[in-house]
C-alpha cells in the first residue's frame, strides 16, 4: 500500500494560548508561548501505523512537513519535494498532495485541521484517491478526520472501501468574535471506518429558522427587488414576510410590498429595479433551480438578477448536484460552478451546479 503522508506543522498551535486557531496568528501564538501540537499527533499515528502496516510504502514531503517523523516511525520514505519557505503555507500542502496524486498513492494521510483538509481536498478534486485526517487543529468540524491519531492509523491500515464525506471550515476571525458559521468547502472520498467523526452541524437548520434568516435579510435591504420562486421552502420565507404567496408561482417583493403576485415573465421584468435578487429552492431529488416548475424565471430575468439558493438540509440530502435547464446554454454555463446554499438562519452548504 502506498500512502502519501503530509503534516501541517503549525496546526493547532493557537488553541492552548487562547487564540482559537492559528490562521494568520502563528507569530502571535509563538509569542504567547505556544508549542507545536501537530508533530506529536503525527508520531502517535505513524507509530500505530507501523504496528499495523509495517510494509507500507510511504511518500512524504521535506521538513518540517513529514520526512523526519516518517523515518522515526521506522519507514524509509520517498521524499517527493520540500516546502518553498521556512514558514509553511497552504500552497505547500497543495503542492505536496499534487505530487502524491501524480505518484500515485492509494491514500493521502494528513495531519492538521479544517483548513488543511480543505487544501488536501482541493488538490485531490476530480481524483478517486481517498484522504484521511489525523486531527490536530483547534477547530475540527469536518467529517474526514478520525477521532484520534491511533484510530486514523487503524482506518488507514484496514479500510476496504470509501465514501464521500464533508470538508467543513469556518472564518477564524468570526470564530474569535463568537460567531460560528461552518460552511461546506468540499466533498471528499474517505475510507469507510467507524472511527471517523461526524461533521459538526451548528444552529437550528430548520425551514423556520432558514425562513426567518432570509426574511430578516430581505427587510434589511429595502432598495432591492426580490423575485421569490415557487415551492414550500420559499413559501415559508413569504409567510415570514407576512403575506400569502403563490405556492406554485413567482411573487415579486420590494420594501415591504408585494409588487406582483403569481407573476408572468414580463410582469417580473416590468417590476425589476436597479438591484434584483432571485430566491429559489432546488427540486428535491432532482436539484433543478431553473427550468423545472419556474419557467417565469427566464434567461432574461436571470440576467438582470443575482441568485440566492435556499433549501432545508433534508432536501439537500436528496440532491447530489444542482442543475439548470433554462433553454439558453450561455446562461446555463454561466450558472455552472459552486454555490452557497443557505440551509439555516446563518448556515450555508456548498453545492455544485453542473
C-alpha positions in Angstrom: 0.0 0.0 0.0 1.3 3.4 -1.0 0.4 6.3 1.5 1.2 9.9 0.9 1.8 11.5 4.3 1.7 15.3 4.9 2.0 17.3 8.1 0.9 20.9 8.7 3.5 21.7 11.4 1.6 24.7 12.8 -1.8 23.2 13.0 -3.4 23.7 16.4 -0.7 26.0 17.9 -3.1 28.8 18.7 -5.5 26.7 20.8 -3.9 26.4 24.1 -2.9 30.1 24.2 -6.5 31.1 23.6 -6.3 32.2 20.0 -9.0 29.7 18.9 -7.0 28.9 15.8 -3.7 29.5 14.0 -4.7 31.2 10.7 -2.6 34.3 10.4 -1.7 34.0 14.1 1.5 31.9 14.1 3.8 34.6 15.4 1.3 35.8 18.0 0.9 32.2 19.1 4.7 31.7 19.4 5.0 35.0 21.4 2.4 33.7 23.8 4.5 30.5 24.3 2.6 28.1 22.1 4.2 24.8 21.3 3.6 22.8 18.1 0.9 20.2 18.6 0.8 18.5 15.2 4.1 16.7 15.3 3.3 14.8 18.4 0.0 13.7 17.0 1.7 12.7 13.8 4.2 10.5 15.8 1.3 8.7 17.5 -0.4 8.0 14.3 2.7 6.8 12.5 3.8 4.6 15.4 0.4 2.9 15.4 0.5 2.6 11.6 3.9 0.9 11.7 2.5 -1.7 14.1 -0.4 -2.5 11.8 1.2 -1.9 8.4 4.9 -2.2 8.7 5.4 -2.9 5.0 3.5 0.2 3.7 5.3 2.4 1.2 5.3 6.0 2.5 5.8 9.0 0.3 6.1 12.4 2.0 7.4 16.0 1.8 10.6 17.6 3.2 11.0 19.2 6.6 9.1 20.3 8.5 6.2 18.6 6.7 6.8 14.9 7.5 10.2 13.4 6.4 11.8 13.1 9.9 8.7 11.8 11.6 8.1 9.1 9.0 11.7 8.0 9.4 11.4 7.9 13.2 8.4 5.6 12.8 10.7 3.1 11.1 9.8 3.8 7.5 12.2 4.6 4.6 10.1 7.3 2.9 10.3 8.6 -0.7 10.5 12.4 -0.4 8.9 14.0 -3.4 9.8 17.6 -2.6 10.1 20.2 0.1 8.5 23.5 1.2 9.3 26.6 -0.7 9.7 28.6 2.5 10.7 28.2 6.2 7.1 29.1 7.3 4.9 26.6 5.5 1.6 27.7 4.0 -1.4 26.2 2.2 0.5 26.3 -1.1 2.9 23.8 0.3 0.2 21.4 1.3 -1.4 21.6 -2.2 1.9 21.1 -3.9 2.7 18.0 -1.8 -0.8 16.4 -2.4 -0.5 17.2 -6.1 2.8 15.2 -6.1 1.1 12.3 -4.2 -1.6 12.3 -6.8 0.9 12.2 -9.7 2.9 9.4 -8.0 0.2 8.0 -7.4 -0.7 6.9 -3.9 -3.6 4.8 -2.5 -4.3 7.2 0.3 -3.4 10.7 1.5 -2.9 10.7 5.2 -2.6 14.2 6.6 -2.2 15.9 10.0 -3.9 19.3 10.5 -7.3 21.0 10.9 -10.1 22.0 8.7 -8.0 24.4 6.7 -5.5 21.7 5.9 -8.4 19.3 5.0 -9.7 21.9 2.6 -6.3 22.3 0.9 -5.9 18.5 0.6 -9.4 18.2 -0.9 -8.7 21.0 -3.4 -5.6 19.2 -4.6 -7.5 15.9 -4.9 -10.6 17.3 -6.6 -11.5 15.0 -9.5 -9.4 12.2 -8.3 -10.5 8.8 -6.8 -7.7 8.9 -4.2 -9.2 9.0 -0.7 -8.0 11.3 2.1 -7.9 10.8 5.8 -7.2 13.3 8.6 -5.3 13.0 11.8 -6.9 15.7 13.9 -4.6 18.4 15.1 -6.4 21.7 14.6 -8.1 23.9 17.1 -11.4 23.5 15.2 -12.1 20.2 13.5 -15.6 20.5 12.0 -15.0 18.2 9.0 -16.1 14.5 8.8 -12.9 13.5 7.1 -11.0 13.1 10.3 -10.6 10.0 12.6 -11.5 10.5 16.2 -7.8 10.1 17.3 -4.3 9.6 15.7 -4.4 5.9 16.6 -7.8 5.4 15.0 -6.6 7.2 11.9 -3.8 4.6 11.7 -6.3 1.8 12.2 -8.6 3.1 9.4 -5.7 3.6 7.0 -4.4 0.1 7.6 -7.7 -1.7 7.3 -10.2 0.1 5.0 -11.6 -1.8 2.0 -14.0 0.9 0.6 -14.6 4.6 0.6 -17.4 7.0 0.9 -18.0 10.7 0.3 -17.8 13.0 3.3 -17.9 16.7 4.1 -14.9 19.1 4.5 -16.1 22.0 6.6 -14.4 25.2 7.6 -15.2 28.5 9.4 -13.8 32.0 9.3 -11.5 32.1 12.3 -11.8 35.9 12.8 -15.6 35.4 13.1 -15.0 32.5 15.4 -12.9 34.6 17.7 -15.8 37.0 17.9 -18.1 34.2 19.0 -19.8 33.7 15.6 -19.6 30.1 14.3 -20.8 29.7 10.7 -19.4 26.4 9.4 -19.5 26.1 5.6 -19.0 23.2 3.3 -15.7 23.6 1.4 -15.6 20.3 -0.4 -16.9 16.7 -0.5 -14.1 14.2 -0.4 -13.6 10.5 -0.7 -12.7 9.0 2.7 -12.1 5.4 4.0 -15.2 3.9 5.5 -14.5 3.4 9.2 -16.5 3.5 12.4 -13.8 5.7 14.0 -14.4 8.7 11.8 -16.1 11.7 13.4 -19.3 13.2 12.1 -19.4 16.7 10.6 -20.4 19.2 13.1 -23.8 20.8 12.4 -24.4 24.0 14.3 -27.6 26.1 14.6 -31.2 25.2 14.1 -31.1 24.5 10.4 -35.0 24.1 10.3 -37.1 25.6 7.5 -38.5 28.0 10.0 -35.1 29.2 11.0 -34.0 29.4 7.4 -37.1 31.5 6.5 -36.6 33.8 9.4 -33.0 34.5 8.4 -33.8 35.1 4.8 -36.8 37.4 5.7 -34.6 39.4 8.0 -32.1 40.0 5.2 -34.9 41.0 2.8 -36.2 43.5 5.3 -32.8 44.9 5.8 -32.4 45.7 2.1 -35.5 47.8 1.1 -33.7 49.1 -2.0 -33.6 45.6 -3.6 -36.3 43.9 -5.6 -36.8 40.2 -4.6 -38.2 37.7 -7.0 -39.5 34.8 -4.9 -39.8 31.5 -6.6 -42.3 28.7 -6.1 -42.2 25.9 -3.5 -42.7 25.3 0.2 -39.2 26.4 1.3 -39.5 29.8 -0.4 -43.2 29.8 0.7 -42.0 29.8 4.3 -40.0 32.9 3.5 -43.1 34.6 2.1 -45.1 33.6 5.2 -42.3 35.1 7.4 -42.7 38.3 5.4 -46.4 38.2 6.4 -48.0 37.6 3.0 -49.6 34.6 1.4 -47.7 34.0 -1.7 -48.4 31.9 -4.7 -47.3 28.3 -3.8 -46.5 27.3 -7.3 -45.9 30.7 -8.8 -43.4 33.6 -8.6 -44.1 36.7 -6.4 -42.1 40.0 -6.5 -41.4 42.0 -3.3 -39.8 45.3 -2.6 -39.6 47.5 0.5 -42.4 45.8 2.4 -44.8 45.5 -0.5 -45.9 42.7 -2.9 -45.5 44.2 -6.3 -46.7 41.3 -8.3 -48.3 38.0 -7.2 -48.1 34.9 -9.4 -46.2 36.9 -11.9 -45.5 36.0 -15.5 -42.1 36.7 -17.1 -43.0 40.1 -18.5 -44.6 41.2 -15.2 -41.4 40.2 -13.4 -39.3 42.2 -15.9 -41.5 45.2 -15.6 -41.2 45.1 -11.8 -37.4 44.8 -11.6 -35.4 47.7 -10.2 -31.7 48.6 -10.1 -30.8 45.7 -7.7 -32.6 42.4 -8.1 -32.3 39.1 -6.3 -34.0 35.8 -7.3 -34.6 33.4 -4.3 -35.2 29.8 -5.4 -35.0 26.4 -3.9 -34.0 23.2 -5.8 -36.4 20.5 -6.6 -35.9 17.6 -4.1 -34.3 14.6 -5.7 -33.6 16.4 -8.9 -31.7 19.5 -8.0 -33.1 21.9 -10.6 -33.1 25.5 -9.6 -34.2 26.8 -13.0 -36.0 25.0 -15.8 -38.5 22.9 -13.8 -41.6 24.4 -12.3 -40.5 28.0 -12.7 -40.3 29.0 -16.4 -41.3 32.5 -15.5 -37.7 32.8 -14.3 -36.5 33.1 -17.8 -33.0 33.8 -19.1 -33.9 37.5 -19.5 -35.0 37.6 -15.8 -32.0 35.7 -14.6 -29.6 38.0 -16.5 -30.9 41.0 -14.5 -30.7 39.4 -11.1 -28.3 37.9 -8.6 -29.4 34.4 -7.4 -29.8 33.1 -3.8 -30.5 29.4 -3.3 -32.2 28.2 -0.2 -33.1 24.7 0.9 -33.6 22.5 4.0 -30.8 20.1 4.9 -33.2 17.2 4.4 -33.9 18.3 0.8 -30.2 18.7 0.0 -29.7 15.1 1.3 -31.7 14.0 -1.7 -29.7 16.1 -4.1 -26.2 15.3 -5.3 -25.7 18.3 -7.6 -27.7 21.4 -8.7 -28.9 21.8 -12.2 -30.3 24.5 -14.5 -32.0 24.0 -17.8 -33.1 27.5 -19.0 -33.2 26.8 -22.7 -30.3 29.2 -23.0 -27.0 27.3 -23.0 -25.0 30.5 -22.3 -27.0 31.3 -19.2 -26.7 27.6 -18.1 -22.9 27.7 -18.5 -22.7 31.0 -16.5 -24.5 29.3 -13.7 -22.2 26.3 -13.6 -19.9 26.1 -10.5 -20.0 26.0 -6.8 -22.9 27.8 -5.0 -23.6 28.6 -1.4 -27.0 27.1 -0.5 -28.5 28.6 2.6 -29.8 25.9 4.9 -30.4 27.7 8.2 -30.7 31.1 9.7 -26.9 31.6 9.2 -25.6 28.3 7.9 -24.7 27.5 4.3 -23.6 24.4 2.4 -21.6 24.4 -0.8 -23.2 22.6 -3.8 -22.0 22.3 -7.3 -24.3 23.3 -10.2 -23.4 21.1 -13.3 
